[in-house]
Amino acid sequence: MHFLCKTLFFHPLTRFRIPRCCLFLLLLGTTVAGTTPALTTAAGAAEENRAIAFVGAKMIPIDGAEIEQGILIIQGGKITHIGPASEVEILPGMQRIDVSGKTIMPGLVCTHSHIGGVGAADASGPIQPGVRVLDSINVRDSGFKRALAGGLTSLNIMPGSGHLISGQTVYVKLRWGDQMPRTIEEIAYLDQDGKPQGGLKMANGTNSQGEPPFPGTRAKSAALVREQFIAAMEYREQRAAALAADAKEQEKEKKSAFKRNLDLEALVEAIEGERIVHHHTHRADDIMTVLRLKEEFGFRVVLHHVSEAWKIPEQIARAEVPCSVILVDSPGGKLEARYLLMNTGGVLEKAGVPVAFHTDDWITDSRVFLRMAALAVRAGMSREKGLRSLTLAGAEMLDLEERIGSLTPGKDADFVILSGDPLSVYSQVLETWVEGKRAFNRADPRDALFAEGGFGAGSDLEPYLCCAAQGADQ
C-alpha cells in the first residue's frame, strides 16, 4: 500500500496530483474490497432490491379508479402492489415513504420529442428511411433533465419533418438514477434481439415541399411516397425469393447476389407492421392523404399534430387510426396550424379516436407537458381521457403498453409525485421515478436548476467526478 501511495503521488508521468481525499477513498476502497467483496456486493444488491412503500398519496392508476388514500409498493424496478391503505399490507423490512397530501400518477409519455440535438435526413433527397435518429442523439443534452423535471419518463425521439420520410425514430426511457447514462443504448427501449425500438417519421404538407429533388406540390409529395412504397413491396418479394434460393443451395455453399437496401428495409418493416409510422400532418386534406396511403400499403400509423382533425373526426375513427395531438404549435405562426382548436381532443374522444398529446419539444417545453391535458379538459375532453392521453394512450401508440403507462402491478416502476392535482396550474412535479429509482428530485438544488431554469440549465450534463475541481490546482 505504501508503494501504491508513493507511485500515485510522485510518479514522473503523473500529470496532476490526486487530492488526498480521493486517495484516501481509493485506498479505503481497496482495503474493503480486498477483505469482504462478497459481503459488500450482497448488501448493496439487497438494499437495491428492497421493497419501497409510498403511503398516503392520492393515486391515479389510469387503468382504474383514483384512490384517495393509497399505497404504492415497488420492488426490483417493478410495481408490485397498489390500492387503498386499508387493503395493502406493508410488510416488515419495507422502506416506508410518507407522501401524504401528494398525488402519484404514472410517468408521462411523450409520443413526439426532439430532445437530444437530433438530426437525421439531409438535403440530398426527400425520402431517407434508412437514416436512424439514434446515431445523432447526445445523451448529455440538458433537455433530458428538463423532461424529467416535467414528469416525463419515456419519449419517442423523432427526426424533423422537413422530409417526406426523414428517418427512424427511437423510443427511450429516461434512466437517470445514481449515474448518468453514457450511451444512447443505455436509455433506448430494446426488443428481444437487443435492437433499439422505434418508428418511422413521415410528413406531408408544406414542410416537405421545396426545390428539386424535393416535391413542389402536395400531389407530387404523395406520388413520391407511393412510388417508394411500391419499390419496397417489390424489394420484399425479391428478398423472400433470394432467401428461399439460399436455403435450397445451402449445401452447395452458394449465395444469391441479392443486395441489401437500408431505405427499403425500413419501409418493409413499416409495411409488415414491425415499425409504426409516425406521420406529421396538419390540414384535413393532408390527413386524408395519409389515410389513403395507409389503406393502400397497410402500414400502421399514428397521426401527429392534426391541427384540423376536428373537421374530419368520423373519417379518422373509421380508419381506426390514433392521433398524437399538440395544442400549442409553432409560435410565431405556422400557416397550416391556423385552424388549430383547443377542443380537438374532446372532438376526437367523442368520435372514438384514441388521443395522446405530445410536446414537440421545444415547441412545448417538456416541463409544462401536464398543461396539455389541462387545456384539453378545459375545452371539453373528459378528465379520464385527458390523463390517459399523457400516459397509457401514448404508451399504446409506441407498442409499450405492456411495460408503462399505468400503475399496474408487473409494469415498470415509472411514476411521478406531484404536489397537487395534475390538471392544476399550481401543481409541481416534486419527484420523478424511473424503474424504481428516483431520477429527479426538486428538493435537490442540482435538479431544481433544470425545473426552474438559470445559469447552466441549458448546458450539456457532465458526469459526476469526485473532487476533480479540487485536484486541478494542486
NORWOZI-V742878 format. One line per field, one symbol per residue. ss: DSSP state (A for helix, B for strand, O for the rest). Layout:
ss=???
//
This chain:
ss=OAAAAAAAAAOOOOOOOOOAAAAAAAAAAAAAAAAAAAAAAAAAAAAAOOOBBBBBBBBBOOOOOOBBBBBBBBBOOBBBBBBBOOOOOOOOOOBBBBOOOOBBBBOBBBBBBOOOOOOOOOOOOOBOOOOBAAAAOOOOOOAAAAAAAOOBBBBBBOOOOOOOBBBBOBBBBOOOOOOOOOOAAAOBOBOOOOOBOOOBBBBOOOOOOOOOOOOOOAAAAAAAAAAAAAAAAAAAAAAAAAAAAAAAOAAAOOOOOOOOOAAAAAAAAAAOOOOOBBBBBOOAAAAAAAAAAAAAAOOOBBBBBOOOAAAOAAAAAAOOOBBBBOOOOOOOOOAAAOOOOOOAAAAAAAAOOOBBBOOOOOOOOAAAOAAAAAAAAAOOOOAAAAAAOOOAAAAAAOOOOOOOOOOOOOOBOOBBBBOOOOOOOOOOBBBBBBOOBBBBBOOOAAAAAAAAOOOOOOOOOOOOOOOAAAAAOO
//
